Amino acid sequence: MLGLIADDLTGAGDASVQFAKRGWRTFVSWGLTTVLNADVIAVTTDCRALSNDAAEKLTADALSALMSSGIDRVFLKIDSTMRGSVPGQVDGVLAAWRTRYPDARAVVCPAYPRMGRTV
């Protein structure tokens, strides 16, 4: 199961719909609830406008909850133009994920090819 964390609801929807289009059973939520029969659980932290410290905590807490629900992969959806608290979000995901995988690394790819933004 994949855990998807986004800094706003639009990002959670935009990212998770791509999985749904390919047949993945997808659930989008403002907060983690009990989810049955999902391949993707998408949550929003609503932290884009927050400080990096606040975003780090919210993102780490969201991932910890997703990990407790059984996810084994994580996707952090950041703003494609790097607006907001991106460093804090990445730090939060790494802090939580490293409790399970101490050598984890992040690949950051802020692209949106349809808008001409590529990496």
Backbone as XML, in Angstrom:
<?xml version="1.0"?>
<chain id="A" units="angstrom">
  <residue number="1" name="MET">
    <atom name="N" x="0.851" y="-1.171" z="0.000"/>
    <atom name="CA" x="0.000" y="0.000" z="0.000"/>
    <atom name="C" x="0.897" y="1.234" z="0.000"/>
  </residue>
  <residue number="2" name="LEU">
    <atom name="N" x="0.481" y="2.241" z="-0.759"/>
    <atom name="CA" x="1.227" y="3.480" z="-0.902"/>
    <atom name="C" x="0.584" y="4.561" z="-0.049"/>
  </residue>
  <residue number="3" name="GLY">
    <atom name="N" x="1.397" y="5.277" z="0.699"/>
    <atom name="CA" x="0.944" y="6.461" z="1.415"/>
    <atom name="C" x="1.340" y="7.688" z="0.628"/>
  </residue>
  <residue number="4" name="LEU">
    <atom name="N" x="0.403" y="8.565" z="0.373"/>
    <atom name="CA" x="0.650" y="9.785" z="-0.377"/>
    <atom name="C" x="0.352" y="10.961" z="0.547"/>
  </residue>
  <residue number="5" name="ILE">
    <atom name="N" x="1.324" y="11.839" z="0.723"/>
    <atom name="CA" x="1.161" y="13.009" z="1.584"/>
    <atom name="C" x="1.302" y="14.244" z="0.715"/>
  </residue>
  <residue number="6" name="ALA">
    <atom name="N" x="0.346" y="15.165" z="0.848"/>
    <atom name="CA" x="0.379" y="16.413" z="0.081"/>
    <atom name="C" x="0.214" y="17.589" z="1.030"/>
  </residue>
  <residue number="7" name="ASP">
    <atom name="N" x="0.741" y="18.741" z="0.616"/>
    <atom name="CA" x="0.668" y="19.927" z="1.464"/>
    <atom name="C" x="-0.642" y="20.689" z="1.313"/>
  </residue>
  <residue number="8" name="ASP">
    <atom name="N" x="-1.497" y="20.265" z="0.403"/>
    <atom name="CA" x="-2.838" y="20.834" z="0.292"/>
    <atom name="C" x="-3.764" y="19.817" z="-0.366"/>
  </residue>
  <residue number="9" name="LEU">
    <atom name="N" x="-5.059" y="20.063" z="-0.240"/>
    <atom name="CA" x="-6.051" y="19.110" z="-0.751"/>
    <atom name="C" x="-5.990" y="18.977" z="-2.264"/>
  </residue>
  <residue number="10" name="THR">
    <atom name="N" x="-5.751" y="20.073" z="-2.967"/>
    <atom name="CA" x="-5.644" y="20.008" z="-4.423"/>
    <atom name="C" x="-4.511" y="19.081" z="-4.836"/>
  </residue>
  <residue number="11" name="GLY">
    <atom name="N" x="-3.369" y="19.197" z="-4.179"/>
    <atom name="CA" x="-2.231" y="18.331" z="-4.483"/>
    <atom name="C" x="-2.536" y="16.877" z="-4.202"/>
  </residue>
  <residue number="12" name="ALA">
    <atom name="N" x="-3.237" y="16.611" z="-3.102"/>
    <atom name="CA" x="-3.608" y="15.230" z="-2.775"/>
    <atom name="C" x="-4.516" y="14.653" z="-3.856"/>
  </residue>
  <residue number="13" name="GLY">
    <atom name="N" x="-5.466" y="15.465" z="-4.307"/>
    <atom name="CA" x="-6.370" y="15.009" z="-5.352"/>
    <atom name="C" x="-5.686" y="14.840" z="-6.688"/>
  </residue>
  <residue number="14" name="ASP">
    <atom name="N" x="-4.883" y="15.843" z="-7.079"/>
    <atom name="CA" x="-4.174" y="15.784" z="-8.363"/>
    <atom name="C" x="-3.245" y="14.582" z="-8.452"/>
  </residue>
  <residue number="15" name="ALA">
    <atom name="N" x="-2.544" y="14.306" z="-7.363"/>
    <atom name="CA" x="-1.590" y="13.193" z="-7.384"/>
    <atom name="C" x="-2.306" y="11.852" z="-7.313"/>
  </residue>
  <residue number="16" name="SER">
    <atom name="N" x="-3.295" y="11.745" z="-6.438"/>
    <atom name="CA" x="-3.943" y="10.437" z="-6.262"/>
    <atom name="C" x="-4.795" y="10.037" z="-7.462"/>
  </residue>
  <residue number="17" name="VAL">
    <atom name="N" x="-5.347" y="11.012" z="-8.189"/>
    <atom name="CA" x="-6.166" y="10.666" z="-9.347"/>
    <atom name="C" x="-5.331" y="9.968" z="-10.422"/>
  </residue>
  <residue number="18" name="GLN">
    <atom name="N" x="-4.043" y="10.267" z="-10.476"/>
    <atom name="CA" x="-3.178" y="9.603" z="-11.455"/>
    <atom name="C" x="-3.065" y="8.107" z="-11.158"/>
  </residue>
  <residue number="19" name="PHE">
    <atom name="N" x="-3.049" y="7.752" z="-9.885"/>
    <atom name="CA" x="-3.044" y="6.335" z="-9.511"/>
    <atom name="C" x="-4.403" y="5.699" z="-9.819"/>
  </residue>
  <residue number="20" name="ALA">
    <atom name="N" x="-5.480" y="6.415" z="-9.500"/>
    <atom name="CA" x="-6.828" y="5.895" z="-9.756"/>
    <atom name="C" x="-7.057" y="5.651" z="-11.246"/>
  </residue>
  <residue number="21" name="LYS">
    <atom name="N" x="-6.544" y="6.538" z="-12.102"/>
    <atom name="CA" x="-6.686" y="6.362" z="-13.551"/>
    <atom name="C" x="-6.037" y="5.069" z="-14.029"/>
  </residue>
  <residue number="22" name="ARG">
    <atom name="N" x="-5.078" y="4.581" z="-13.276"/>
    <atom name="CA" x="-4.369" y="3.362" z="-13.657"/>
    <atom name="C" x="-4.858" y="2.140" z="-12.896"/>
  </residue>
  <residue number="23" name="GLY">
    <atom name="N" x="-6.017" y="2.281" z="-12.262"/>
    <atom name="CA" x="-6.664" y="1.139" z="-11.635"/>
    <atom name="C" x="-6.351" y="0.924" z="-10.162"/>
  </residue>
  <residue number="24" name="TRP">
    <atom name="N" x="-5.584" y="1.800" z="-9.555"/>
    <atom name="CA" x="-5.291" y="1.670" z="-8.130"/>
    <atom name="C" x="-6.514" y="2.142" z="-7.346"/>
  </residue>
  <residue number="25" name="ARG">
    <atom name="N" x="-6.900" y="1.394" z="-6.346"/>
    <atom name="CA" x="-7.998" y="1.816" z="-5.467"/>
    <atom name="C" x="-7.444" y="2.913" z="-4.553"/>
  </residue>
  <residue number="26" name="THR">
    <atom name="N" x="-8.014" y="4.105" z="-4.647"/>
    <atom name="CA" x="-7.443" y="5.288" z="-4.016"/>
    <atom name="C" x="-8.432" y="5.932" z="-3.059"/>
  </residue>
  <residue number="27" name="PHE">
    <atom name="N" x="-7.921" y="6.348" z="-1.906"/>
    <atom name="CA" x="-8.716" y="7.006" z="-0.878"/>
    <atom name="C" x="-8.028" y="8.314" z="-0.509"/>
  </residue>
  <residue number="28" name="VAL">
    <atom name="N" x="-8.762" y="9.433" z="-0.553"/>
    <atom name="CA" x="-8.215" y="10.742" z="-0.191"/>
    <atom name="C" x="-8.912" y="11.211" z="1.071"/>
  </residue>
  <residue number="29" name="SER">
    <atom name="N" x="-8.112" y="11.725" z="2.023"/>
    <atom name="CA" x="-8.669" y="12.128" z="3.311"/>
    <atom name="C" x="-7.960" y="13.354" z="3.860"/>
  </residue>
  <residue number="30" name="TRP">
    <atom name="N" x="-8.687" y="14.151" z="4.643"/>
    <atom name="CA" x="-8.062" y="15.262" z="5.361"/>
    <atom name="C" x="-7.292" y="14.748" z="6.561"/>
  </residue>
  <residue number="31" name="GLY">
    <atom name="N" x="-7.699" y="13.639" z="7.092"/>
    <atom name="CA" x="-7.042" y="13.019" z="8.231"/>
    <atom name="C" x="-7.125" y="11.527" z="8.064"/>
  </residue>
  <residue number="32" name="LEU">
    <atom name="N" x="-6.237" y="10.830" z="8.672"/>
    <atom name="CA" x="-6.208" y="9.390" z="8.501"/>
    <atom name="C" x="-7.372" y="8.743" z="9.239"/>
  </residue>
  <residue number="33" name="THR">
    <atom name="N" x="-8.114" y="7.935" z="8.538"/>
    <atom name="CA" x="-9.201" y="7.168" z="9.116"/>
    <atom name="C" x="-8.970" y="5.707" z="8.732"/>
  </residue>
  <residue number="34" name="THR">
    <atom name="N" x="-9.787" y="4.835" z="9.238"/>
    <atom name="CA" x="-9.656" y="3.438" z="8.854"/>
    <atom name="C" x="-10.030" y="3.295" z="7.390"/>
  </residue>
  <residue number="35" name="VAL">
    <atom name="N" x="-9.146" y="2.687" z="6.630"/>
    <atom name="CA" x="-9.354" y="2.522" z="5.195"/>
    <atom name="C" x="-9.238" y="1.046" z="4.860"/>
  </residue>
  <residue number="36" name="LEU">
    <atom name="N" x="-10.236" y="0.539" z="4.201"/>
    <atom name="CA" x="-10.215" y="-0.848" z="3.768"/>
    <atom name="C" x="-10.118" y="-0.899" z="2.251"/>
  </residue>
  <residue number="37" name="ASN">
    <atom name="N" x="-9.407" y="-1.876" z="1.758"/>
    <atom name="CA" x="-9.338" y="-2.129" z="0.314"/>
    <atom name="C" x="-8.815" y="-0.941" z="-0.495"/>
  </residue>
  <residue number="38" name="ALA">
    <atom name="N" x="-7.769" y="-0.306" z="-0.032"/>
    <atom name="CA" x="-7.169" y="0.789" z="-0.798"/>
    <atom name="C" x="-5.739" y="0.422" z="-1.154"/>
  </residue>
  <residue number="39" name="ASP">
    <atom name="N" x="-5.332" y="0.822" z="-2.347"/>
    <atom name="CA" x="-3.937" y="0.679" z="-2.763"/>
    <atom name="C" x="-3.151" y="1.937" z="-2.439"/>
  </residue>
  <residue number="40" name="VAL">
    <atom name="N" x="-3.861" y="3.086" z="-2.438"/>
    <atom name="CA" x="-3.253" y="4.382" z="-2.157"/>
    <atom name="C" x="-4.104" y="5.092" z="-1.111"/>
  </residue>
  <residue number="41" name="ILE">
    <atom name="N" x="-3.454" y="5.552" z="-0.059"/>
    <atom name="CA" x="-4.120" y="6.403" z="0.925"/>
    <atom name="C" x="-3.453" y="7.772" z="0.826"/>
  </residue>
  <residue number="42" name="ALA">
    <atom name="N" x="-4.222" y="8.777" z="0.434"/>
    <atom name="CA" x="-3.699" y="10.132" z="0.285"/>
    <atom name="C" x="-4.233" y="11.009" z="1.409"/>
  </residue>
  <residue number="43" name="VAL">
    <atom name="N" x="-3.322" y="11.726" z="2.067"/>
    <atom name="CA" x="-3.719" y="12.654" z="3.120"/>
    <atom name="C" x="-3.114" y="14.024" z="2.830"/>
  </residue>
  <residue number="44" name="THR">
    <atom name="N" x="-3.753" y="15.039" z="3.352"/>
    <atom name="CA" x="-3.224" y="16.395" z="3.227"/>
    <atom name="C" x="-2.840" y="16.907" z="4.604"/>
  </residue>
  <residue number="45" name="THR">
    <atom name="N" x="-1.724" y="17.609" z="4.662"/>
    <atom name="CA" x="-1.272" y="18.206" z="5.910"/>
    <atom name="C" x="-1.656" y="19.684" z="5.988"/>
  </residue>
  <residue number="46" name="ASP">
    <atom name="N" x="-2.044" y="20.270" z="4.857"/>
    <atom name="CA" x="-2.403" y="21.684" z="4.784"/>
    <atom name="C" x="-1.297" y="22.561" z="5.372"/>
  </residue>
  <residue number="47" name="CYS">
    <atom name="N" x="-0.053" y="22.232" z="5.025"/>
    <atom name="CA" x="1.088" y="22.908" z="5.648"/>
    <atom name="C" x="1.889" y="23.804" z="4.702"/>
  </residue>
  <residue number="48" name="ARG">
    <atom name="N" x="1.426" y="24.006" z="3.500"/>
    <atom name="CA" x="2.223" y="24.780" z="2.543"/>
    <atom name="C" x="2.603" y="26.158" z="3.080"/>
  </residue>
  <residue number="49" name="ALA">
    <atom name="N" x="1.679" y="26.846" z="3.713"/>
    <atom name="CA" x="1.932" y="28.214" z="4.175"/>
    <atom name="C" x="2.573" y="28.270" z="5.566"/>
  </residue>
  <residue number="50" name="LEU">
    <atom name="N" x="2.835" y="27.127" z="6.157"/>
    <atom name="CA" x="3.406" y="27.099" z="7.508"/>
    <atom name="C" x="4.928" y="27.172" z="7.460"/>
  </residue>
  <residue number="51" name="SER">
    <atom name="N" x="5.517" y="27.403" z="8.615"/>
    <atom name="CA" x="6.974" y="27.410" z="8.716"/>
    <atom name="C" x="7.521" y="26.017" z="8.432"/>
  </residue>
  <residue number="52" name="ASN">
    <atom name="N" x="8.800" y="25.941" z="8.120"/>
    <atom name="CA" x="9.415" y="24.644" z="7.875"/>
    <atom name="C" x="9.331" y="23.751" z="9.108"/>
  </residue>
  <residue number="53" name="ASP">
    <atom name="N" x="9.514" y="24.315" z="10.304"/>
    <atom name="CA" x="9.432" y="23.512" z="11.526"/>
    <atom name="C" x="8.041" y="22.911" z="11.711"/>
  </residue>
  <residue number="54" name="ALA">
    <atom name="N" x="7.006" y="23.726" z="11.511"/>
    <atom name="CA" x="5.635" y="23.228" z="11.651"/>
    <atom name="C" x="5.323" y="22.191" z="10.577"/>
  </residue>
  <residue number="55" name="ALA">
    <atom name="N" x="5.763" y="22.451" z="9.344"/>
    <atom name="CA" x="5.524" y="21.510" z="8.245"/>
    <atom name="C" x="6.243" y="20.191" z="8.506"/>
  </residue>
  <residue number="56" name="GLU">
    <atom name="N" x="7.442" y="20.259" z="9.038"/>
    <atom name="CA" x="8.188" y="19.036" z="9.335"/>
    <atom name="C" x="7.414" y="18.175" z="10.321"/>
  </residue>
  <residue number="57" name="LYS">
    <atom name="N" x="6.902" y="18.775" z="11.387"/>
    <atom name="CA" x="6.170" y="18.000" z="12.394"/>
    <atom name="C" x="4.884" y="17.408" z="11.819"/>
  </residue>
  <residue number="58" name="LEU">
    <atom name="N" x="4.109" y="18.221" z="11.117"/>
    <atom name="CA" x="2.860" y="17.723" z="10.546"/>
    <atom name="C" x="3.100" y="16.598" z="9.541"/>
  </residue>
  <residue number="59" name="THR">
    <atom name="N" x="4.120" y="16.752" z="8.722"/>
    <atom name="CA" x="4.417" y="15.741" z="7.706"/>
    <atom name="C" x="4.923" y="14.460" z="8.352"/>
  </residue>
  <residue number="60" name="ALA">
    <atom name="N" x="5.794" y="14.581" z="9.352"/>
    <atom name="CA" x="6.283" y="13.394" z="10.065"/>
    <atom name="C" x="5.132" y="12.682" z="10.771"/>
  </residue>
  <residue number="61" name="ASP">
    <atom name="N" x="4.241" y="13.444" z="11.397"/>
    <atom name="CA" x="3.091" y="12.839" z="12.072"/>
    <atom name="C" x="2.175" y="12.117" z="11.081"/>
  </residue>
  <residue number="62" name="ALA">
    <atom name="N" x="1.952" y="12.734" z="9.915"/>
    <atom name="CA" x="1.103" y="12.113" z="8.894"/>
    <atom name="C" x="1.712" y="10.808" z="8.407"/>
  </residue>
  <residue number="63" name="LEU">
    <atom name="N" x="3.017" y="10.821" z="8.161"/>
    <atom name="CA" x="3.659" y="9.598" z="7.685"/>
    <atom name="C" x="3.679" y="8.526" z="8.770"/>
  </residue>
  <residue number="64" name="SER">
    <atom name="N" x="3.895" y="8.909" z="10.004"/>
    <atom name="CA" x="3.871" y="7.927" z="11.093"/>
    <atom name="C" x="2.507" y="7.250" z="11.176"/>
  </residue>
  <residue number="65" name="ALA">
    <atom name="N" x="1.446" y="8.031" z="11.032"/>
    <atom name="CA" x="0.095" y="7.457" z="11.048"/>
    <atom name="C" x="-0.124" y="6.533" z="9.858"/>
  </residue>
  <residue number="66" name="LEU">
    <atom name="N" x="0.340" y="6.943" z="8.687"/>
    <atom name="CA" x="0.218" y="6.087" z="7.504"/>
    <atom name="C" x="1.003" y="4.791" z="7.681"/>
  </residue>
  <residue number="67" name="MET">
    <atom name="N" x="2.184" y="4.892" z="8.258"/>
    <atom name="CA" x="2.993" y="3.692" z="8.495"/>
    <atom name="C" x="2.275" y="2.754" z="9.456"/>
  </residue>
  <residue number="68" name="SER">
    <atom name="N" x="1.615" y="3.299" z="10.465"/>
    <atom name="CA" x="0.853" y="2.474" z="11.411"/>
    <atom name="C" x="-0.323" y="1.788" z="10.738"/>
  </residue>
  <residue number="69" name="SER">
    <atom name="N" x="-0.820" y="2.385" z="9.653"/>
    <atom name="CA" x="-1.951" y="1.775" z="8.942"/>
    <atom name="C" x="-1.511" y="0.742" z="7.923"/>
  </residue>
  <residue number="70" name="GLY">
    <atom name="N" x="-0.183" y="0.574" z="7.759"/>
    <atom name="CA" x="0.292" y="-0.517" z="6.920"/>
    <atom name="C" x="0.926" y="-0.147" z="5.596"/>
  </residue>
  <residue number="71" name="ILE">
    <atom name="N" x="1.150" y="1.129" z="5.331"/>
    <atom name="CA" x="1.776" y="1.461" z="4.047"/>
    <atom name="C" x="3.211" y="0.940" z="4.022"/>
  </residue>
  <residue number="72" name="ASP">
    <atom name="N" x="3.686" y="0.651" z="2.815"/>
    <atom name="CA" x="5.077" y="0.194" z="2.676"/>
    <atom name="C" x="5.844" y="1.021" z="1.644"/>
  </residue>
  <residue number="73" name="ARG">
    <atom name="N" x="5.186" y="2.053" z="1.112"/>
    <atom name="CA" x="5.817" y="2.997" z="0.189"/>
    <atom name="C" x="5.239" y="4.376" z="0.475"/>
  </residue>
  <residue number="74" name="VAL">
    <atom name="N" x="6.032" y="5.404" z="0.169"/>
    <atom name="CA" x="5.553" y="6.760" z="0.431"/>
    <atom name="C" x="5.859" y="7.660" z="-0.758"/>
  </residue>
  <residue number="75" name="PHE">
    <atom name="N" x="4.926" y="8.558" z="-1.027"/>
    <atom name="CA" x="5.063" y="9.563" z="-2.075"/>
    <atom name="C" x="4.696" y="10.898" z="-1.440"/>
  </residue>
  <residue number="76" name="LEU">
    <atom name="N" x="5.626" y="11.834" z="-1.433"/>
    <atom name="CA" x="5.363" y="13.176" z="-0.923"/>
    <atom name="C" x="5.105" y="14.082" z="-2.109"/>
  </residue>
  <residue number="77" name="LYS">
    <atom name="N" x="3.908" y="14.613" z="-2.193"/>
    <atom name="CA" x="3.535" y="15.507" z="-3.284"/>
    <atom name="C" x="3.835" y="16.928" z="-2.819"/>
  </residue>
  <residue number="78" name="ILE">
    <atom name="N" x="4.819" y="17.563" z="-3.476"/>
    <atom name="CA" x="5.164" y="18.947" z="-3.155"/>
    <atom name="C" x="4.648" y="19.857" z="-4.264"/>
  </residue>
  <residue number="79" name="ASP">
    <atom name="N" x="4.653" y="21.147" z="-4.000"/>
    <atom name="CA" x="4.249" y="22.119" z="-5.004"/>
    <atom name="C" x="5.240" y="22.100" z="-6.158"/>
  </residue>
  <residue number="80" name="SER">
    <atom name="N" x="4.746" y="22.065" z="-7.387"/>
    <atom name="CA" x="5.619" y="21.947" z="-8.554"/>
    <atom name="C" x="6.478" y="23.181" z="-8.779"/>
  </residue>
  <residue number="81" name="THR">
    <atom name="N" x="6.119" y="24.303" z="-8.171"/>
    <atom name="CA" x="6.935" y="25.509" z="-8.290"/>
    <atom name="C" x="7.753" y="25.754" z="-7.024"/>
  </residue>
  <residue number="82" name="MET">
    <atom name="N" x="7.789" y="24.772" z="-6.140"/>
    <atom name="CA" x="8.571" y="24.821" z="-4.897"/>
    <atom name="C" x="8.085" y="25.907" z="-3.941"/>
  </residue>
  <residue number="83" name="ARG">
    <atom name="N" x="6.808" y="26.261" z="-4.001"/>
    <atom name="CA" x="6.266" y="27.234" z="-3.052"/>
    <atom name="C" x="6.096" y="26.584" z="-1.693"/>
  </residue>
  <residue number="84" name="GLY">
    <atom name="N" x="6.229" y="27.377" z="-0.658"/>
    <atom name="CA" x="5.905" y="26.916" z="0.676"/>
    <atom name="C" x="7.042" y="26.233" z="1.398"/>
  </residue>
  <residue number="85" name="SER">
    <atom name="N" x="6.662" y="25.352" z="2.267"/>
    <atom name="CA" x="7.563" y="24.732" z="3.239"/>
    <atom name="C" x="8.145" y="23.410" z="2.753"/>
  </residue>
  <residue number="86" name="VAL">
    <atom name="N" x="8.618" y="23.380" z="1.531"/>
    <atom name="CA" x="9.136" y="22.141" z="0.944"/>
    <atom name="C" x="10.269" y="21.535" z="1.780"/>
  </residue>
  <residue number="87" name="PRO">
    <atom name="N" x="11.270" y="22.307" z="2.230"/>
    <atom name="CA" x="12.341" y="21.681" z="3.029"/>
    <atom name="C" x="11.806" y="20.999" z="4.301"/>
  </residue>
  <residue number="88" name="GLY">
    <atom name="N" x="10.866" y="21.652" z="4.966"/>
    <atom name="CA" x="10.290" y="21.060" z="6.170"/>
    <atom name="C" x="9.527" y="19.779" z="5.881"/>
  </residue>
  <residue number="89" name="GLN">
    <atom name="N" x="8.793" y="19.764" z="4.769"/>
    <atom name="CA" x="8.038" y="18.564" z="4.402"/>
    <atom name="C" x="8.971" y="17.393" z="4.110"/>
  </residue>
  <residue number="90" name="VAL">
    <atom name="N" x="10.028" y="17.656" z="3.353"/>
    <atom name="CA" x="10.992" y="16.598" z="3.027"/>
    <atom name="C" x="11.671" y="16.108" z="4.302"/>
  </residue>
  <residue number="91" name="ASP">
    <atom name="N" x="12.074" y="17.027" z="5.168"/>
    <atom name="CA" x="12.700" y="16.626" z="6.435"/>
    <atom name="C" x="11.749" y="15.786" z="7.282"/>
  </residue>
  <residue number="92" name="GLY">
    <atom name="N" x="10.477" y="16.148" z="7.298"/>
    <atom name="CA" x="9.489" y="15.391" z="8.072"/>
    <atom name="C" x="9.301" y="13.980" z="7.563"/>
  </residue>
  <residue number="93" name="VAL">
    <atom name="N" x="9.207" y="13.836" z="6.244"/>
    <atom name="CA" x="9.064" y="12.497" z="5.662"/>
    <atom name="C" x="10.301" y="11.652" z="5.970"/>
  </residue>
  <residue number="94" name="LEU">
    <atom name="N" x="11.473" y="12.240" z="5.787"/>
    <atom name="CA" x="12.696" y="11.477" z="6.050"/>
    <atom name="C" x="12.807" y="11.095" z="7.518"/>
  </residue>
  <residue number="95" name="ALA">
    <atom name="N" x="12.454" y="11.992" z="8.421"/>
    <atom name="CA" x="12.535" y="11.675" z="9.848"/>
    <atom name="C" x="11.651" y="10.487" z="10.201"/>
  </residue>
  <residue number="96" name="ALA">
    <atom name="N" x="10.422" y="10.493" z="9.704"/>
    <atom name="CA" x="9.507" y="9.385" z="10.005"/>
    <atom name="C" x="9.914" y="8.100" z="9.296"/>
  </residue>
  <residue number="97" name="TRP">
    <atom name="N" x="10.262" y="8.200" z="8.014"/>
    <atom name="CA" x="10.600" y="7.007" z="7.225"/>
    <atom name="C" x="11.868" y="6.342" z="7.744"/>
  </residue>
  <residue number="98" name="ARG">
    <atom name="N" x="12.801" y="7.153" z="8.241"/>
    <atom name="CA" x="14.066" y="6.613" z="8.753"/>
    <atom name="C" x="13.892" y="5.846" z="10.057"/>
  </residue>
  <residue number="99" name="THR">
    <atom name="N" x="12.739" y="5.952" z="10.695"/>
    <atom name="CA" x="12.501" y="5.102" z="11.868"/>
    <atom name="C" x="12.369" y="3.646" z="11.439"/>
  </residue>
  <residue number="100" name="ARG">
    <atom name="N" x="11.986" y="3.436" z="10.208"/>
    <atom name="CA" x="11.872" y="2.081" z="9.651"/>
    <atom name="C" x="13.047" y="1.754" z="8.738"/>
  </residue>
  <residue number="101" name="TYR">
    <atom name="N" x="13.488" y="2.735" z="7.964"/>
    <atom name="CA" x="14.571" y="2.557" z="6.994"/>
    <atom name="C" x="15.643" y="3.608" z="7.259"/>
  </residue>
  <residue number="102" name="PRO">
    <atom name="N" x="16.598" y="3.330" z="8.151"/>
    <atom name="CA" x="17.568" y="4.338" z="8.594"/>
    <atom name="C" x="18.394" y="4.984" z="7.482"/>
  </residue>
  <residue number="103" name="ASP">
    <atom name="N" x="18.604" y="4.303" z="6.384"/>
    <atom name="CA" x="19.419" y="4.850" z="5.304"/>
    <atom name="C" x="18.588" y="5.499" z="4.187"/>
  </residue>
  <residue number="104" name="ALA">
    <atom name="N" x="17.326" y="5.774" z="4.452"/>
    <atom name="CA" x="16.433" y="6.319" z="3.422"/>
    <atom name="C" x="16.935" y="7.653" z="2.889"/>
  </residue>
  <residue number="105" name="ARG">
    <atom name="N" x="16.689" y="7.883" z="1.620"/>
    <atom name="CA" x="17.028" y="9.134" z="0.947"/>
    <atom name="C" x="15.778" y="9.636" z="0.214"/>
  </residue>
  <residue number="106" name="ALA">
    <atom name="N" x="15.778" y="10.888" z="-0.125"/>
    <atom name="CA" x="14.656" y="11.463" z="-0.868"/>
    <atom name="C" x="15.112" y="11.850" z="-2.265"/>
  </residue>
  <residue number="107" name="VAL">
    <atom name="N" x="14.260" y="11.620" z="-3.236"/>
    <atom name="CA" x="14.465" y="12.115" z="-4.589"/>
    <atom name="C" x="13.412" y="13.206" z="-4.783"/>
  </residue>
  <residue number="108" name="VAL">
    <atom name="N" x="13.858" y="14.440" z="-4.991"/>
    <atom name="CA" x="12.949" y="15.570" z="-5.136"/>
    <atom name="C" x="12.900" y="15.952" z="-6.609"/>
  </residue>
  <residue number="109" name="CYS">
    <atom name="N" x="11.694" y="15.919" z="-7.168"/>
    <atom name="CA" x="11.533" y="16.165" z="-8.594"/>
    <atom name="C" x="10.336" y="17.100" z="-8.810"/>
  </residue>
  <residue number="110" name="PRO">
    <atom name="N" x="10.557" y="18.418" z="-8.722"/>
    <atom name="CA" x="9.446" y="19.364" z="-8.856"/>
    <atom name="C" x="9.104" y="19.656" z="-10.312"/>
  </residue>
  <residue number="111" name="ALA">
    <atom name="N" x="8.470" y="18.705" z="-10.965"/>
    <atom name="CA" x="8.165" y="18.858" z="-12.390"/>
    <atom name="C" x="6.663" y="18.870" z="-12.624"/>
  </residue>
  <residue number="112" name="TYR">
    <atom name="N" x="6.273" y="19.510" z="-13.719"/>
    <atom name="CA" x="4.896" y="19.511" z="-14.189"/>
    <atom name="C" x="4.978" y="19.632" z="-15.705"/>
  </residue>
  <residue number="113" name="PRO">
    <atom name="N" x="5.260" y="18.506" z="-16.388"/>
    <atom name="CA" x="5.552" y="18.540" z="-17.832"/>
    <atom name="C" x="4.483" y="19.236" z="-18.680"/>
  </residue>
  <residue number="114" name="ARG">
    <atom name="N" x="3.204" y="19.079" z="-18.356"/>
    <atom name="CA" x="2.159" y="19.719" z="-19.172"/>
    <atom name="C" x="2.231" y="21.240" z="-19.134"/>
  </residue>
  <residue number="115" name="MET">
    <atom name="N" x="2.866" y="21.774" z="-18.085"/>
    <atom name="CA" x="3.031" y="23.222" z="-17.965"/>
    <atom name="C" x="4.434" y="23.655" z="-18.403"/>
  </residue>
  <residue number="116" name="GLY">
    <atom name="N" x="5.187" y="22.722" z="-18.993"/>
    <atom name="CA" x="6.528" y="23.036" z="-19.459"/>
    <atom name="C" x="7.582" y="23.000" z="-18.369"/>
  </residue>
  <residue number="117" name="ARG">
    <atom name="N" x="7.223" y="22.514" z="-17.179"/>
    <atom name="CA" x="8.164" y="22.425" z="-16.064"/>
    <atom name="C" x="8.719" y="21.010" z="-16.003"/>
  </residue>
  <residue number="118" name="THR">
    <atom name="N" x="9.959" y="20.842" z="-16.409"/>
    <atom name="CA" x="10.566" y="19.522" z="-16.397"/>
    <atom name="C" x="11.895" y="19.565" z="-15.663"/>
  </residue>
  <residue number="119" name="VAL">
    <atom name="N" x="12.342" y="18.416" z="-15.235"/>
    <atom name="CA" x="13.630" y="18.270" z="-14.567"/>
    <atom name="C" x="14.497" y="17.365" z="-15.414"/>
  </residue>
</chain>
